[in-house]
Amino acid sequence: MPLPPLISATHDPRQNHLLAALPADEYARLFPRLELVPMPLAEALYESGIQMRHVYFPTTAIVSLLYVMEDGSSAEIAVVGNEGIVGVSLFMGGESTSSRAVVQSAGHAYRLQGQLLKDEFYRAGPMQRLLLRYTQALLTQMAQTAVCNRHHSLDEQLCRWLLLSLDRLPSNELVMTQELIANMLGVRREGVTEAAGNLQRAGMIVYQRGRITILDRAALEARCCECYAVVRKEFERLLPEVTAR
């Protein structure tokens, strides 16, 4: 079965690598139900404990999964971009989660009603296998984030975070305030200012007016702890058809 045509020159569901990896017949079933939605910076896609009704396939946006404490403080546990899906609890049977999903980098995504995804998942075909392998990779990212936040320096954590974000964007520039980065990493803003200054003085990044431009990715990877490589290798192992794109 031939694939449906591109939606437009700038927006196409297959910009999301999970959707692009689906066999043609499964993609064709979902295609008419996919809804292009804007993802403004800091928009909450779902809150802790609230029943989910949709899943999101980011194309040009990045979404942070955050754990929020009772006092309002938060820390990021994973990031999702064009490699994945936001809302794994829906097809895993939980319907809700204790985390919060917030747009970290503005862009677009394709939204799908949760029941439609569950119907496709319960067909027990390629979609199910793809989503289960993605979920395992996402759990690896969550576990490695917890280890990194406990054992590695803020400079190393920032390098990991920048590289994970960069992998999910079409350019080498991130629109991001230091305050937002501090909230994601669960640290004080002053710490992020110092860590970003260290990377800038080393010639790896330029940070100006809420924009971070990566100048030397190789140096950033060399300075990073092993956590980034662990996560990337696991995604490549579990989802070769996704990460090869």
N, C-alpha and C positions, 0 to 999 in steps of 0.2 A: 504494500500500500504506500503510495507516495506521501511525503510529509506535506502538511498544510503550508501555504505560502507564508512568507514573512509578514508580520502585522504592519510594519512600517520600516523605513530605512534606519530608524533609531531605536525602536523597541521591538523586541522579539523574545518570546518565552524561552527560546533556546540559548539566550544569553545566560540563562541559569543552567549550570552544567549537569545538574541532576535531571532536569527535564530533557536536555539535549541527549542524555545517555539512554533514554527510554527507547524501546523498540517502536517502530513507526506506528503500529496499530494501537499501542497503549497511549502514545502521545496524541494520536488523532482523537481518541475518546475524550481526553482531558482538554484538548485545545479550545473547543467552543465554550468551555466553562471557565477558562482562565480570564481573570479581570485585572487589567493593568491599573495599579494604584500608585499615587505619589507617596513617598516616605520622607516626610519632613524631619529635620534634625530634632532629636529629643522626643519624638512622638512615641507613646507607649502602645505597643501592639497588644499586649495583654498584661494583666496584673496577677500577683500571687493569689492563688485560690479561686480565681474567676474561671468559669467554664469557657473553654475555647470554642469558637464557632467557625473559625477559618484557619487555614495554614497559609504561609507566605513563602514564595520562591523569590528571593532577592535577585535582581539583575545588576543594578548599579548602586544599590544601597548596602550598608553593613548594619547588622543588628547585634546589639550586645544582650546577652542573657545575664541578668544581675540577681544576686541574692541580697535582699533588703532586710536589715536588722530592725528591731522594734524601735530603736532611737532614730531611725531614718537613714542611717549610714548604709552604704552599699559597697559591693565589690563585684567585679565582673567574673563570671565563671566560664564563659565561652563567647566566641564571636561567630556569627553566621553571615556569609555573603553569597556570592554567586555560585559557590560550590554546594550549597545546601538548602535546607528548608527550616523555617521557624514554625514550631508547633508539633514536635515529635510526640508529645504526650497524647495527642488526639488519636494517632494510629496505634500507640502502645497500650491504649485502653484506659489511661488515667483521666482523660478529659480536662484536667487542670494540672498546674504545677506550682511549686513553692517559689519559683523564680519569677522575675519580671523581664519582659522583652522591650528594649528601648532602641530606637534608631540612633546609631552612633555616627553614621555618615550618611547624609541625605542622598536620595536617589529614587529609584523605582523598584517595584516588585510586582509579581503576579499573585493575585489572591485566589484561593479556591475554597469553596465550602467544605468544611470538615467532613461531612457525611459522604461527599463525593470521593474524597481521598480514601476514606475508610472502605467504601465499596470497592475501590480499585485495589486497595491493600488486601482485602479479604478474598480477592480472586486467586491469591497465592501464586502469582506469576512473577515476571521480572521486576515489576514495581515493588513488590513486597521484599524481594531479595535486596534490591538496591537501597530501599529505605532502612532495612535492618543493618546493612553494612555501614550506611551513613551514621546511624545511631551509635554503633560501636565506635566509630571514629570520633564522634562528638563526645562520647564518654571519655575517651582517651584524652581529648583536649581539656575537658573539665578536671580530670585527675591530675594532669600535668600542670595545669594552672594552679591548683591547690599546692602542689609541691613547690612550684616556682615561687609563689608568694611567701612561702614559709622559709625557703632555704637560700634564695638568691638575692643579690643586691638590686636596688631600685634601677640602677643603670641597665642591668641585665634584663629585668622585667620589662622596662620600657623598650629595649631592643626587640624582645620577643613580641610585645604587643604591636609595635610598628610593623614588624615583618608579617605577622598574621593579618593585619589590616591591609598591608600592601598587596598581599596575595589575592585579596578579594576586591581590588579596585583596578580599573582600566588604565590608571596613570600612576605616577610616582609622587603624587601630591595628596595630602590629607587635609581636610578642613576640620580643625579640631582645636578647641581652647584647652589651656593647661588645666583649668578647673574641671572640665569634662574628663580629661585623661586621669586626673587625680581621683575622681569619683569611680572611674572604671577600675583603677588599680587598688582602690581602697586606701589611699595614702594622702598625706597633706599636700596642698598645692605647692608649697615651698620646696618639697622634695622633688616634684616633677620639674619645677623651674631649674633646680640644680642639675638634675639628670639630663634634661634637654640641653642645658648649657654645656655640659661635658661633651655630649655628642656633637653639638654645633662647633665647639672649639676644635674637635678632632676632625672636622671636615666631612662628617657623615650626613648631617642634615642641615637645613636652614629653617629656622622657625621665625615667622614674622606675621603679626596680626592674625593669629588664629590659623595660620596655614603652615603645615610642615611639608617640606620638600626633601625627598630622599636623594642625596647626592652620590653616595657610595654604598650600594647595597652589600657588596662583598665584605666591606669593612664592618658593616652593621651585623652581618651574620657571624663574622669572626669574633666580634665582641659579645655576642649573645651567649647565654647559657645553652646547655644541651636541650632544653625543653622545646624550643622551636623545631629543631630537627626531629625530635621524637614524634611530635604531632604531625609534622609534614610527611614523614616516612610512613606513619600509620595510615594517613589518608591515601597515600600513593599505593600502599599495599592492599587496602580494602576496596578502594575505588579507582582503579587504574583507568577506567573508561571516563571518569569525571576529571581527574587531575591531569590527564594527558592533554586536555583542551587548553 
